Amino acid sequence: KAHGYVDMRRALAVSSNVYFFEIGGGYKNQRGLGIAKLEEYARLFGLGEATGIDLPGETEGAIPSPAWKEEHFPGDPWRIGDTYNTAIGQYGFQVTPIQLVRAVAAIANGGDIIRPRIFLGAGEENQGTPDTLRTLSLAEVDLAVVREGMRLGVTEGIAQAVNMPFVDVAAKTGTAEIGTAKRYVHSWISGFFPYARPRYAFAVVMEKGPENTLRGAAFAMRTLFEWIYTNRPEYVE
């Protein structure tokens, strides 16, 4: 879809592939970040590494790079199209839901990368202090732009399914095309709430839905929010 001229906030809100193609790989006189910087920043936010969550079988995922491509596709050189696709999380990019939750939490909390933990029960005595692994040296004004774009996605953009009167949510949806014919998709939504004073981050993945499905992860998350509002309203107050 042609969105016209967009800035970072609007590009996040409408999920403009073209904007992030140009930012990531460049176009004409617009110099791109390049694949090395894309990988550097992805790893800063904990993608491509295990989170250390106390569950068995956690995987690290993958961040495409020239070295990654040479390993998996020997003799096939890295191309600018690979950079474009990597810039929007496609190609060989693989992340786990818990990795994405942690990255979104860092955007919401000002840059702290934490080690997720599993608790049985919701008592305050179980929760303790988050185990912060590192704090990103990123300007708060830059993180604020991303937060504002994710909020705009809920109020005006592609994540309006979670625009609800009882809680202000910031979110970003994603669609990962799968299969050679691309007839199926993994539908994603990730975000945080409440927007003004974030306390919770989330990610939902609906696997292998038809390419034209209208009820993906965003619809599932809205259903969960409605359940929370009815049954556990303290989480959205």
BALOBA-1460 file (C-alpha; in Angstrom, 3 decimals):
// residues 237
<rec num="1" residu="k" x="0.000" y="0.000" z="0.000"/>
<rec num="2" residu="a" x="1.237" y="3.496" z="-0.811"/>
<rec num="3" residu="h" x="1.328" y="5.482" z="2.427"/>
<rec num="4" residu="g" x="2.876" y="8.639" z="1.010"/>
<rec num="5" residu="y" x="5.581" y="10.443" z="2.978"/>
<rec num="6" residu="v" x="5.991" y="9.014" z="6.476"/>
<rec num="7" residu="d" x="8.330" y="9.652" z="9.391"/>
<rec num="8" residu="m" x="9.480" y="7.032" z="11.889"/>
<rec num="9" residu="r" x="6.335" y="7.261" z="14.039"/>
<rec num="10" residu="r" x="3.972" y="6.947" z="11.084"/>
<rec num="11" residu="a" x="6.081" y="4.200" z="9.493"/>
<rec num="12" residu="l" x="5.753" y="2.112" z="12.652"/>
<rec num="13" residu="a" x="2.039" y="2.864" z="12.875"/>
<rec num="14" residu="v" x="1.237" y="1.787" z="9.315"/>
<rec num="15" residu="s" x="4.042" y="-0.811" z="9.035"/>
<rec num="16" residu="s" x="5.648" y="0.778" z="5.982"/>
<rec num="17" residu="n" x="8.028" y="-1.742" z="4.412"/>
<rec num="18" residu="v" x="9.365" y="0.881" z="2.000"/>
<rec num="19" residu="y" x="10.412" y="3.220" z="4.830"/>
<rec num="20" residu="f" x="12.416" y="0.516" z="6.572"/>
<rec num="21" residu="f" x="13.867" y="-0.752" z="3.291"/>
<rec num="22" residu="e" x="15.320" y="2.715" z="2.736"/>
<rec num="23" residu="i" x="16.491" y="3.150" z="6.324"/>
<rec num="24" residu="g" x="18.057" y="-0.308" z="6.376"/>
<rec num="25" residu="g" x="19.487" y="-0.693" z="2.896"/>
<rec num="26" residu="g" x="19.355" y="2.796" z="1.398"/>
<rec num="27" residu="y" x="17.859" y="4.037" z="-1.873"/>
<rec num="28" residu="k" x="19.226" y="6.531" z="-4.395"/>
<rec num="29" residu="n" x="20.718" y="9.366" z="-2.302"/>
<rec num="30" residu="q" x="19.449" y="7.892" z="0.971"/>
<rec num="31" residu="r" x="22.284" y="6.008" z="2.636"/>
<rec num="32" residu="g" x="21.171" y="2.912" z="4.529"/>
<rec num="33" residu="l" x="22.363" y="1.615" z="7.874"/>
<rec num="34" residu="g" x="23.701" y="-1.527" z="6.207"/>
<rec num="35" residu="i" x="23.534" y="-5.114" z="7.324"/>
<rec num="36" residu="a" x="26.348" y="-4.787" z="9.889"/>
<rec num="37" residu="k" x="24.525" y="-2.028" z="11.789"/>
<rec num="38" residu="l" x="21.194" y="-3.855" z="11.525"/>
<rec num="39" residu="e" x="22.784" y="-6.902" z="13.130"/>
<rec num="40" residu="e" x="24.544" y="-4.801" z="15.775"/>
<rec num="41" residu="y" x="21.329" y="-3.160" z="16.938"/>
<rec num="42" residu="a" x="19.306" y="-6.368" z="16.776"/>
<rec num="43" residu="r" x="21.857" y="-7.982" z="19.086"/>
<rec num="44" residu="l" x="21.847" y="-4.962" z="21.399"/>
<rec num="45" residu="f" x="18.167" y="-5.679" z="22.022"/>
<rec num="46" residu="g" x="18.886" y="-9.348" z="22.763"/>
<rec num="47" residu="l" x="17.838" y="-10.889" z="19.466"/>
<rec num="48" residu="g" x="19.954" y="-13.795" z="18.291"/>
<rec num="49" residu="e" x="20.778" y="-14.889" z="21.836"/>
<rec num="50" residu="a" x="19.067" y="-17.002" z="24.484"/>
<rec num="51" residu="t" x="17.322" y="-14.917" z="27.157"/>
<rec num="52" residu="g" x="18.249" y="-17.304" z="29.961"/>
<rec num="53" residu="i" x="14.628" y="-17.855" z="30.944"/>
<rec num="54" residu="d" x="14.191" y="-20.762" z="33.365"/>
<rec num="55" residu="l" x="12.514" y="-23.070" z="30.854"/>
<rec num="56" residu="p" x="14.145" y="-25.943" z="28.941"/>
<rec num="57" residu="g" x="14.815" y="-25.956" z="25.215"/>
<rec num="58" residu="e" x="15.260" y="-22.246" z="24.564"/>
<rec num="59" residu="t" x="16.769" y="-21.442" z="21.153"/>
<rec num="60" residu="e" x="18.812" y="-18.450" z="20.044"/>
<rec num="61" residu="g" x="17.110" y="-17.695" z="16.735"/>
<rec num="62" residu="a" x="18.998" y="-16.200" z="13.800"/>
<rec num="63" residu="i" x="19.949" y="-12.785" z="12.423"/>
<rec num="64" residu="p" x="20.810" y="-12.885" z="8.700"/>
<rec num="65" residu="s" x="24.243" y="-11.578" z="7.741"/>
<rec num="66" residu="p" x="26.827" y="-12.253" z="5.020"/>
<rec num="67" residu="a" x="28.512" y="-14.808" z="7.310"/>
<rec num="68" residu="w" x="25.169" y="-16.466" z="8.047"/>
<rec num="69" residu="k" x="24.366" y="-16.645" z="4.330"/>
<rec num="70" residu="e" x="27.742" y="-18.141" z="3.450"/>
<rec num="71" residu="e" x="27.192" y="-20.813" z="6.077"/>
<rec num="72" residu="h" x="23.692" y="-21.702" z="4.898"/>
<rec num="73" residu="f" x="23.987" y="-20.902" z="1.164"/>
<rec num="74" residu="p" x="27.658" y="-21.407" z="0.229"/>
<rec num="75" residu="g" x="28.751" y="-19.501" z="-2.861"/>
<rec num="76" residu="d" x="25.635" y="-17.306" z="-2.972"/>
<rec num="77" residu="p" x="26.801" y="-13.710" z="-2.315"/>
<rec num="78" residu="w" x="25.017" y="-11.250" z="-0.067"/>
<rec num="79" residu="r" x="22.772" y="-8.899" z="-2.040"/>
<rec num="80" residu="i" x="21.111" y="-5.581" z="-1.285"/>
<rec num="81" residu="g" x="17.748" y="-7.355" z="-1.441"/>
<rec num="82" residu="d" x="18.877" y="-9.502" z="1.486"/>
<rec num="83" residu="t" x="19.527" y="-6.335" z="3.474"/>
<rec num="84" residu="y" x="16.102" y="-4.965" z="2.563"/>
<rec num="85" residu="n" x="14.322" y="-8.121" z="3.675"/>
<rec num="86" residu="t" x="16.358" y="-8.372" z="6.868"/>
<rec num="87" residu="a" x="15.473" y="-4.746" z="7.702"/>
<rec num="88" residu="i" x="11.795" y="-5.718" z="8.027"/>
<rec num="89" residu="g" x="12.441" y="-8.959" z="9.888"/>
<rec num="90" residu="q" x="12.005" y="-11.257" z="6.894"/>
<rec num="91" residu="y" x="14.431" y="-13.513" z="4.974"/>
<rec num="92" residu="g" x="16.196" y="-15.760" z="7.528"/>
<rec num="93" residu="f" x="15.344" y="-13.613" z="10.573"/>
<rec num="94" residu="q" x="14.110" y="-15.831" z="13.408"/>
<rec num="95" residu="v" x="13.186" y="-14.673" z="16.893"/>
<rec num="96" residu="t" x="11.323" y="-16.339" z="19.732"/>
<rec num="97" residu="p" x="8.310" y="-14.702" z="21.379"/>
<rec num="98" residu="i" x="10.191" y="-14.307" z="24.671"/>
<rec num="99" residu="q" x="13.073" y="-12.562" z="22.868"/>
<rec num="100" residu="l" x="10.638" y="-10.123" z="21.333"/>
<rec num="101" residu="v" x="8.901" y="-9.524" z="24.671"/>
<rec num="102" residu="r" x="12.254" y="-8.675" z="26.223"/>
<rec num="103" residu="a" x="13.144" y="-6.291" z="23.385"/>
<rec num="104" residu="v" x="9.768" y="-4.544" z="23.625"/>
<rec num="105" residu="a" x="10.162" y="-4.304" z="27.410"/>
<rec num="106" residu="a" x="13.499" y="-2.541" z="26.874"/>
<rec num="107" residu="i" x="11.817" y="-0.009" z="24.597"/>
<rec num="108" residu="a" x="9.149" y="0.562" z="27.245"/>
<rec num="109" residu="n" x="11.390" y="0.699" z="30.320"/>
<rec num="110" residu="g" x="14.073" y="3.001" z="28.945"/>
<rec num="111" residu="g" x="16.643" y="0.469" z="27.774"/>
<rec num="112" residu="d" x="17.027" y="-2.260" z="30.405"/>
<rec num="113" residu="i" x="17.595" y="-5.761" z="28.997"/>
<rec num="114" residu="i" x="16.380" y="-8.183" z="31.639"/>
<rec num="115" residu="r" x="16.514" y="-11.928" z="32.214"/>
<rec num="116" residu="p" x="12.925" y="-13.249" z="32.151"/>
<rec num="117" residu="r" x="11.824" y="-15.485" z="35.014"/>
<rec num="118" residu="i" x="8.804" y="-17.725" z="35.595"/>
<rec num="119" residu="f" x="6.769" y="-17.348" z="38.794"/>
<rec num="120" residu="l" x="4.101" y="-19.568" z="40.285"/>
<rec num="121" residu="g" x="1.577" y="-17.211" z="41.806"/>
<rec num="122" residu="a" x="1.227" y="-13.458" z="41.660"/>
<rec num="123" residu="g" x="2.156" y="-12.397" z="45.200"/>
<rec num="124" residu="e" x="4.477" y="-9.443" z="45.624"/>
<rec num="125" residu="e" x="6.811" y="-11.637" z="47.702"/>
<rec num="126" residu="n" x="7.559" y="-13.698" z="44.578"/>
<rec num="127" residu="q" x="8.424" y="-10.905" z="42.233"/>
<rec num="128" residu="g" x="11.553" y="-9.238" z="43.571"/>
<rec num="129" residu="t" x="13.789" y="-6.968" z="41.502"/>
<rec num="130" residu="p" x="14.209" y="-7.628" z="37.764"/>
<rec num="131" residu="d" x="17.522" y="-9.200" z="36.848"/>
<rec num="132" residu="t" x="18.960" y="-6.506" z="34.572"/>
<rec num="133" residu="l" x="21.686" y="-7.884" z="32.318"/>
<rec num="134" residu="r" x="22.621" y="-4.561" z="30.734"/>
<rec num="135" residu="t" x="21.258" y="-1.098" z="30.034"/>
<rec num="136" residu="l" x="21.385" y="0.184" z="26.477"/>
<rec num="137" residu="s" x="23.173" y="3.467" z="25.863"/>
<rec num="138" residu="l" x="20.381" y="4.891" z="23.758"/>
<rec num="139" residu="a" x="18.881" y="8.349" z="23.974"/>
<rec num="140" residu="e" x="15.531" y="8.468" z="25.738"/>
<rec num="141" residu="v" x="14.221" y="10.749" z="22.996"/>
<rec num="142" residu="d" x="14.883" y="8.006" z="20.429"/>
<rec num="143" residu="l" x="13.150" y="5.313" z="22.488"/>
<rec num="144" residu="a" x="10.241" y="7.727" z="22.954"/>
<rec num="145" residu="v" x="9.809" y="7.989" z="19.170"/>
<rec num="146" residu="v" x="9.434" y="4.215" z="18.950"/>
<rec num="147" residu="r" x="6.942" y="4.172" z="21.830"/>
<rec num="148" residu="e" x="4.942" y="6.966" z="20.217"/>
<rec num="149" residu="g" x="4.901" y="5.123" z="16.890"/>
<rec num="150" residu="m" x="3.644" y="1.953" z="18.569"/>
<rec num="151" residu="r" x="0.905" y="3.917" z="20.320"/>
<rec num="152" residu="l" x="-0.053" y="5.571" z="17.037"/>
<rec num="153" residu="g" x="-0.332" y="2.100" z="15.517"/>
<rec num="154" residu="v" x="-3.056" y="1.323" z="18.047"/>
<rec num="155" residu="t" x="-4.963" y="4.583" z="17.739"/>
<rec num="156" residu="e" x="-4.703" y="5.061" z="13.968"/>
<rec num="157" residu="g" x="-2.663" y="2.285" z="12.370"/>
<rec num="158" residu="i" x="-2.491" y="-1.452" z="11.860"/>
<rec num="159" residu="a" x="-2.881" y="-2.457" z="15.525"/>
<rec num="160" residu="q" x="-6.312" y="-0.878" z="16.057"/>
<rec num="161" residu="a" x="-7.690" y="-4.248" z="17.130"/>
<rec num="162" residu="v" x="-6.241" y="-3.541" z="20.588"/>
<rec num="163" residu="n" x="-7.538" y="0.040" z="20.789"/>
<rec num="164" residu="m" x="-9.791" y="-0.288" z="23.837"/>
<rec num="165" residu="p" x="-11.389" y="2.260" z="26.189"/>
<rec num="166" residu="f" x="-10.197" y="0.640" z="29.436"/>
<rec num="167" residu="v" x="-6.435" y="0.569" z="28.818"/>
<rec num="168" residu="d" x="-3.967" y="2.437" z="26.601"/>
<rec num="169" residu="v" x="-1.857" y="-0.068" z="24.684"/>
<rec num="170" residu="a" x="1.165" y="0.471" z="22.425"/>
<rec num="171" residu="a" x="1.691" y="-2.308" z="19.886"/>
<rec num="172" residu="k" x="3.174" y="-3.422" z="16.586"/>
<rec num="173" residu="t" x="1.852" y="-6.235" z="14.420"/>
<rec num="174" residu="g" x="3.909" y="-8.367" z="12.082"/>
<rec num="175" residu="t" x="3.298" y="-10.939" z="9.363"/>
<rec num="176" residu="a" x="5.897" y="-13.572" z="8.512"/>
<rec num="177" residu="e" x="5.244" y="-15.206" z="5.158"/>
<rec num="178" residu="i" x="6.088" y="-18.911" z="5.120"/>
<rec num="179" residu="g" x="6.340" y="-21.618" z="2.475"/>
<rec num="180" residu="t" x="7.575" y="-21.340" z="-1.096"/>
<rec num="181" residu="a" x="4.158" y="-20.236" z="-2.357"/>
<rec num="182" residu="k" x="3.660" y="-17.867" z="0.622"/>
<rec num="183" residu="r" x="0.099" y="-19.039" z="1.123"/>
<rec num="184" residu="y" x="0.466" y="-19.118" z="4.904"/>
<rec num="185" residu="v" x="1.620" y="-16.606" z="7.505"/>
<rec num="186" residu="h" x="2.708" y="-16.444" z="11.111"/>
<rec num="187" residu="s" x="0.744" y="-13.544" z="12.594"/>
<rec num="188" residu="w" x="2.415" y="-11.561" z="15.384"/>
<rec num="189" residu="i" x="1.556" y="-8.754" z="17.751"/>
<rec num="190" residu="s" x="3.820" y="-7.361" z="20.438"/>
<rec num="191" residu="g" x="3.540" y="-4.351" z="22.690"/>
<rec num="192" residu="f" x="3.250" y="-2.968" z="26.194"/>
<rec num="193" residu="f" x="0.730" y="-1.377" z="28.550"/>
<rec num="194" residu="p" x="-0.325" y="0.937" z="30.117"/>
<rec num="195" residu="y" x="1.227" y="3.347" z="27.651"/>
<rec num="196" residu="a" x="1.893" y="6.257" z="30.043"/>
<rec num="197" residu="r" x="3.480" y="4.080" z="32.762"/>
<rec num="198" residu="p" x="4.419" y="0.723" z="31.265"/>
<rec num="199" residu="r" x="4.187" y="-2.320" z="33.540"/>
<rec num="200" residu="y" x="3.670" y="-5.238" z="31.150"/>
<rec num="201" residu="a" x="5.012" y="-6.325" z="27.761"/>
<rec num="202" residu="f" x="3.461" y="-9.031" z="25.599"/>
<rec num="203" residu="a" x="3.809" y="-11.026" z="22.390"/>
<rec num="204" residu="v" x="1.330" y="-13.317" z="20.689"/>
<rec num="205" residu="v" x="2.051" y="-15.544" z="17.697"/>
<rec num="206" residu="m" x="-0.633" y="-17.312" z="15.663"/>
<rec num="207" residu="e" x="1.145" y="-19.877" z="13.506"/>
<rec num="208" residu="k" x="0.449" y="-20.890" z="9.914"/>
<rec num="209" residu="g" x="-2.771" y="-19.058" z="9.200"/>
<rec num="210" residu="p" x="-4.071" y="-18.497" z="5.657"/>
<rec num="211" residu="e" x="-2.451" y="-15.497" z="3.967"/>
<rec num="212" residu="n" x="-5.702" y="-13.487" z="3.878"/>
<rec num="213" residu="t" x="-6.869" y="-14.233" z="7.409"/>
<rec num="214" residu="l" x="-8.615" y="-11.397" z="9.213"/>
<rec num="215" residu="r" x="-8.358" y="-12.974" z="12.659"/>
<rec num="216" residu="g" x="-4.728" y="-13.186" z="13.597"/>
<rec num="217" residu="a" x="-2.664" y="-12.388" z="16.657"/>
<rec num="218" residu="a" x="-4.110" y="-8.892" z="17.182"/>
<rec num="219" residu="f" x="-7.640" y="-10.313" z="17.432"/>
<rec num="220" residu="a" x="-6.418" y="-12.959" z="19.885"/>
<rec num="221" residu="m" x="-4.738" y="-10.315" z="22.033"/>
<rec num="222" residu="r" x="-7.873" y="-8.176" z="22.068"/>
<rec num="223" residu="t" x="-9.832" y="-11.192" z="23.293"/>
<rec num="224" residu="l" x="-7.291" y="-11.657" z="26.078"/>
<rec num="225" residu="f" x="-7.498" y="-7.984" z="27.059"/>
<rec num="226" residu="e" x="-11.286" y="-8.237" z="27.273"/>
<rec num="227" residu="w" x="-10.950" y="-11.304" z="29.497"/>
<rec num="228" residu="i" x="-8.458" y="-9.480" z="31.733"/>
<rec num="229" residu="y" x="-10.768" y="-6.470" z="32.017"/>
<rec num="230" residu="t" x="-13.637" y="-8.686" z="33.134"/>
<rec num="231" residu="n" x="-11.770" y="-11.131" z="35.340"/>
<rec num="232" residu="r" x="-8.502" y="-9.445" z="36.476"/>
<rec num="233" residu="p" x="-9.070" y="-5.692" z="36.081"/>
<rec num="234" residu="e" x="-6.137" y="-4.843" z="38.381"/>
<rec num="235" residu="y" x="-3.810" y="-5.548" z="35.438"/>
<rec num="236" residu="v" x="-5.316" y="-2.804" z="33.282"/>
<rec num="237" residu="e" x="-5.985" y="-0.194" z="35.935"/>
